[in-house]
Amino acid sequence: MKGSLLSAEVVEPYAEALMAVAQEQNLVDKFGEDVASLLSLLDSSPELKVFISSPVVIGSDKKAILRRIGQEIDPIIVNFLMILVDRRRIIFLEGICQHFRTLIRKLNQTVLAEVISAIELNDSQKQAVVDQVKTLTQARDVELVTKIDPDLIGGVIIKVGSQVIDASLRGQLRRLSISLG
């Protein structure tokens, strides 16, 4: 618990500072794309995550790799990454990026909805979920994250913040067994 509190104390101010610069420069959308790219890269490369988090790797080596990665992103974000290395906060990069995306969603009145289904949803099913979540949350837009869980048998589970809507066959069977038990 103490570690997560420390993490929040570091993550939030850096993400908010990045948002302030993005708004000042009218680059919120561009920064959002770049941050999404960084998160995707970190997610797809555990080696990179370990490399930039390692206290054994010297800062200049981390900067060299981050500059190479940063050739496709805005120079302001590259400078931000260099500051994180200098202040030994680069280990919080993933959390900072995630919090920045949360700030963008809040700014755009967008909610994040995680949809778990037994099979891949088609476009009309995704749109139906988006419409349902918009109705429930009164949000202007919905960002969908889809996951596949074959154990569901059928249906979907939708998570929006702390709210969970279980419309899966597995959930219905579980509720039925409880009511019969």
N, C-alpha and C positions, 0 to 999 in steps of 0.2 A: 504494500500500500504506500509506504514511504517513497519507493522508487517512482511510482506513478505520479505522486504529488510533485516530486522534483521534476519529473518529465513534463508535466503540465506547466510548471513554473517556467520552464525553458521554452517549450514548444509554442505556447500561446503568444508571448511577446514577440518572438521572431516571426511567426506567421502574420501577426497583426502589423508588424513593421513592414513586411513584404507587401501586404495588402495596401498599406498607406502609400507606399511608393507606386504600386500599380495604379491606384486611383489618381494619384497626383500626375502620373504620366499618361493617363488614359490607356493603360495597357492591361486592364483586368482580364479581358478575354485571352490575350496573347500569353500572359503569365499563367492563366489557368491551363492553357494547352501545354505550356512548357512544364509546369508542375505535374500534370497528368503523364507526360512523357517520362519525366524523372521517376515517378512512382511505378510506372510500367517497367522501366528499366531495372529498378531495384527489385521489383517483384520477379522478374524473369532471370535475374542474375544474383543468386545468393553469394557468389564469389565477390561481386562488387560490394555488396552490403557488408560482408566480412572485412574486405579491404579497407573501406572508408571508416569502418567502426573500430578497427584495430589500433590500440594504443602503441603497438610496436612499429607500425608504418609511420615514417616521418611525414610531416605536413607538406613538404615540397613534393613528395611522391604523390600524395593524395591530390594536391593541386594540379599536378601534371595530368593525372587521369581525368579529373573533373573538367579541366580545360578542353581535353580531347573530346570528352562526352558533350561538353557545352558548345561545340561548334554549331549545333543546330538550334540552340536556344538563345534567348535574348541576352545580350551582354550584361544587363543589370542583374539578371539571375545568376550569371556566372560570377560576377563580383560578390553577390550575396553568398554563394557557395564558398568563395575564398575567405570571406569574413567568418563563416561557420568553421572553416578549418583553422584559421588563426585563433579563434576563441575556443577551440576544442569543443565545439558544439555540433560538429558534423555527424556525430553518432545519433543526433536527434533529427536528421534530415527527413526520414520517412514520416515521423510524427508531425514535423513542421509542414511538410507538403500536404498531409492529410488534413491538418487543421486549416491550412490555407484553402483547400477545396471546400471545407465546411463553411468558411467565411464567404466564399463565392456563392455557394448555394443559398446562404442566408441573404446575401445582397440581392440575388436574383429571385428570391422567394421560391426556391426549388427545394424539394424534399428528396432524400435518398431512400429508395425502396429496394430492398433485397427480395428477390423472388426465387424461391426454391421449387423446382418442379421435377416430376419423374422423367419427362422428356423435354427436349428443346422446344420452346414456345415459338410459334410462327408470329409474323408481324401483326396480324389482327388480334391475336391473343395478348401480345405485349401491349398493344394500344388499349385493349379492354382493361388491362391491369392499370395502365397509366390513368385512364379515365376514372376508374374506381378510386385510386389513391388520391387523385385531384379532388374528387367529391368528398372523400373522408377528411382530407387535411386542409382543404381550401387553398392549396398551394397553386402558384401560377404555373409551375412546371414540375416534372418528376424525372429524376435520374434513376434509371433502372440498372440494377446489377443482378444478373441471372446466374443461377447455379443449378446443376443437375444432381438429383439424389434419387437413384432408381428404387430405393427402399420405400419411397412414398406411395408406390403402386399407381397412383393417379392423383389429379388435382394439383393444388399449389399451396405453398405457405408464403405469405407476404409479411415482411418485417419493415415497419416504418418507425424509426426511433425505438421507443420501448414497446410500441404496440405490435402485436402479432396476430395475424388473421390466418388461422389454420383451416384451409378448405381442401385438405388432402384426404384421400381415402383412408390412409393410415390414421390420421387424426379423428376421422369420423368413427372408425372402428374402435379406437381407444375410448372415445366418449360413450359409445354404445356399451362397451364392456363395463365401464364405470357405472353407467345407469342401471345395468342389469345386475351388477355385483352387489 
